[in-house]
Amino acid sequence: MIIFSTSGKGGTGRTVVSCNLAYRRALQGANVCYVDFDFGSPTAGAVFAIDELDHGTYGNGIHEYLQDLASEPERHSVWTMSDREALQARPDGAGELVLCPGDADGSEFPGDETTVDRCVNLLQELSREFDLVVIDLSAGRSHATELVMSATARPELANLPWRWIVHHRWTRQHVIAAHSLVYGERGLVDTGSALGEDYQRKLLASIRYVRTAVVDPDGADLAGLKPTQIRWLRRIDGDLHQLAARLKLGRMNLLGAVPLDPVLQWREQIVTDADIDTLDIANQETVKAFSELAVRAAEELFTPGLDPFPRDIV
C-alpha cells in the first residue's frame, strides 16, 4: 500500500503525524518506508531524530534521484541511524522502518516524462519491497503532487494500491483549506480529471481526512477552564462539525483524529511507549490515535463510519 500524505496548509502536523503513523505500523510488524517528497522543506529526519538528516540530505536524496542526478535514492534505517535512544533498537516483532530523505538544498520543480518515469520506477520498487510506503508531499498545490498523480495514472501502476490522506488542524481555516485542496481549482479532483474518468473515480474513493490537534471540549485536561470558556468551545466545536460535514470532510470521509498533545505542541517527535509509561510526558490517547491510524491507513479498502465524533451532520 502507498499512502500519499498531503495538506492544504502548512502547520497541520502532516509530517509528524505521518512519521508516527509509519512508526506505529512498523511496530505492528509491517516493513515501512517513509519517502520525503516535501521538496522545499524535508524535515522527516528531524522527527525521526536523525540529526544528520534533520533538514534532508546533501547526498543522493529524492530530489536528485527524480531529476536523474542519482542512480538510487538514499535509504536510512531509523532503527540504526536515529540519535534518540528510544528509537535505536528495533523492537521485537517490529518490521523495518526506512527513511528516504529529501535534499537539503532542494526546491519545487516541474516534472517531465523522464521525471514521471523515475517516479513510477521508484514506486514500483518500494511497493515490492515494503508493506507500506508513506509519501510525504509538500503542502498545498505542488509539483510533487502533480508528479505522483501522473505516475499513479500510468498503466504500469494500474494494480498498485494507493490512498490519499489529507491532514488538517481542527480550525475553520484549515477545514476550508483542506476542502479547497481537494475540490478547488487545480486541486486534487481537478488535476485528477485530466488523467481520465476512471482515475478520478479511484482518486475520489481513496481520499480520507485526518484531523490534528483536536481539543475535546469535555476532556478532563480542560477542567480548569471557566464555564463560559467550555460553553464557547462546545459551540465552536459544533460549528466545525457542521462545516466539515457540509464540505465533505465529515464522518463518512474521516480516517481519524489526533488529539492536542503537549509533547507534539512543544516538539514534533515520535511518541514512544516510554513517553507514556516511563517519562509520563505524553497522553495515552495520542498513542492510541496513531496506532489506529496506522491500521486504518493500510487497509485495502476504507470503511466509512469510523468517525470518533458522531456529532457530524451528513
ABEGO torsion letter per residue (X at the ends): XBBBBBBABBGAGAAAAAAAAAAAAAAAGBBBBBBBABAABBAAAAAAGBAAAAAEBABBBAAAAAAGABABBBBBBAAAABABAAAABBBBGBBBBBBBBBBAABBBBBBBAAAAAAAAAAAAAAAAABABBBBBBBBEBBAAAAAAAAAAABAAAAABBBBBBBBBBBBAAAAAAAAAAAABBGBAAAAAAAAEAAAAAAAAAABBBBBBGBBBAABAAAAABBAAAAAAAAAAAAAAAAAAAAAGABAAABAEBBBBBAAAAABBBBBBAAAAAAAGABBAAAAAAAAAAAAAAABABBBBGABABAABBX
